[in-house]
Amino acid sequence: MYMDKNSISFSSKRVADSERVGWRAPLFNILGSNVAISELMVGGVLVLGMSFKQLLVTSVIGNLMLVLILILQGNIGMREGLDTYSLAESTFGSTGGKWIISLILAITSFGWFGVQAGVAGLSLLRIFPGLNLTMSVVVLGLLMMCFAVLGFNAMAKFNYLAVPPLIIMMVWGMYKALSVNGIESILSYTPATEMTILEGLNVVIGVVIVGTIISPDQLRYTRSIKDIVIIAVIGFAFISIFQQVAAGVLAMDSPSWDITEVLENLGFNWIAFLILLLAAWSTNVSNAYSGGLALKTVFPSLKRETLTIIAGLIGTAIAASGIIFKFQEFLSLLSMTISGIAGIMWVDYYILNNRSLKNREGTNTIAIICWVLAFIVSFVTDKYKFFIPPINAMIAGGLLYYLLMLNKKGRNND
């Protein structure tokens, strides 16, 4: 049975048209999460196995793919005014979306919180070497959590201040690297190992794929598809390419995924590490916020503020466990687990239901099965280095869902 979107009961309230703010505040919240140390780490990872030209091509192609993903996913959030987890209920069912998909996305936000808090701790140790890393991570994680509790508008105001310093620092770093090496040296750079374009695309897409899939959390406040496109091009493509290329250039003299180590080897002072700490802080505000929204779907009777605190506490505990030192493995697992969800949601929303939500009680078993199969496809193609595993998962999940739902409809008609 199809129902008007305002009559469907979801875990979060639809953002009313009068509460829409256009593209500026959502853009800065997206920038706050995407102007991130993890993006700089991607540049460090790529330059370990790529020349400058290969790095640039890989970054451009990967981020253009992410723009398309963001537009498809963000448009649903804009049209319906709902967060990712409520939208997932429409596809996977009120029970399946709540207890499976929302929990998976919540755990993902917790993990990203842990990565960012870990890097913030490393940055703080570059300023104060005598500090204990675990204690530093715990204290920083708790402080980051407090800002997320304040909500969407407070996050936007914080990001207005937090985003520009990191951009300035990367411009400064690029200038410094160019003055030391020169353009010719950078263009002729030869890595010690070799990474293929497809392997590089897996890294580029893997670092941001989760952000594109949970983008309705922020983009539900936009007014039109034009807002979505502006945010996609500036907040993802442009800023990501800039960060990845800049970090790659910086890491050429001391190849390492750890941007704090790269900056220290280049002679940067405590100001740079303070800016990195601020960048991690702005990203984690978004991670805790999204984690709280995901938990709100599972525990609708509790306040978002309370659940955001819980999300921050869990993320802080993960950070204290040392997840930062498993960065590449973590990225790969995330991209394989999450990507199939988007492909299934797109087919359900855009094709099967003609750009409308369906009120599904219980669990949509077909959607869950297709998500599991998409994960397996991603895992197998990652093992055998076939194309781009997260994209494979999206295609496989969406195609399987379309075929199985058509088969179910045919059986019902019979």
Salt bridges, closest charged atoms under 4 A:
ASP258 OD2 - ARG126 NH2 3.67
GLU264 OE1 - ARG126 NH1 2.66
GLU305 OE2 - ARG304 NH2 3.74
ASP348 OD1 - ARG360 NH2 3.09
